[in-house]
């Protein structure tokens, strides 16, 4: 029987599905260190990860490994050059999380714009003595301009929701989306600079790549309106967190909502000292239904990639399909 590692605690019924096909080594404890991950992968044919870094050293130490299935749409934890060199397949879980993640982007953006977390902390701290007309004044979403940086599937789902808020949608992306999608979303393609200057609410929904490192830094924050909000539901490292702290402190922008951080789960401690930022622990796709769909899709990918199940040899979400059928190197 082929052996797999499931590197994270996931739904037990998904583990049961995997056990129909494989001998399963399931980590139900803490996140595995690089050393422990490497050790446990040494005799495995496949793995199910969720953000665990997999690079050349891990692959070299796991000569039987044919596939690593990431339970996430983003796969910046995979060194894809190393996967390609070793003929190891990587898979991810796109689409099933689009709507939950877009919902959450709105939740964070609204919380930042309307100072929900900040005022709630103040209330919990027992500081509410009387109602005042100027307490926690925020910025409107209705009728404002939404700037979406990264117009992929999640960006589009997010933009689709803007209609009910009567918002003007502007976006920037590596490439322009199809005219019919622009028309459906009523979205206008603009330069990154225009987006930063014009948007009342900027939301980041782009993948993390080397090129996107610190896409939003001090220079970009300086271009934004002092009344604007910035929401990051994409990846840590896209925003320069130290520069963001400074911009929030000095009023370069009004507020921010962050679900992802540089070096998470260890965040820049200065973020905890600024009131005008809403912080959540990377939970944008975390609904019961969506996490279940992601876990099942990650299992489907693993089962199919290892030649089992109804889609044997045809995993639904290959990242590097060119290695399928090639001998491991
Ligand atoms: C979560 O961050 C994902 O990439 O799915």
Boltz pocket constraint, residues with backbone or C-beta under 6 A from the ligand:
constraints:
  - pocket:
      binder: B
      contacts: [[A, 71], [A, 72], [A, 73], [A, 74], [A, 75], [A, 93], [A, 97], [A, 233], [A, 234], [A, 285]]
      max_distance: 6.0
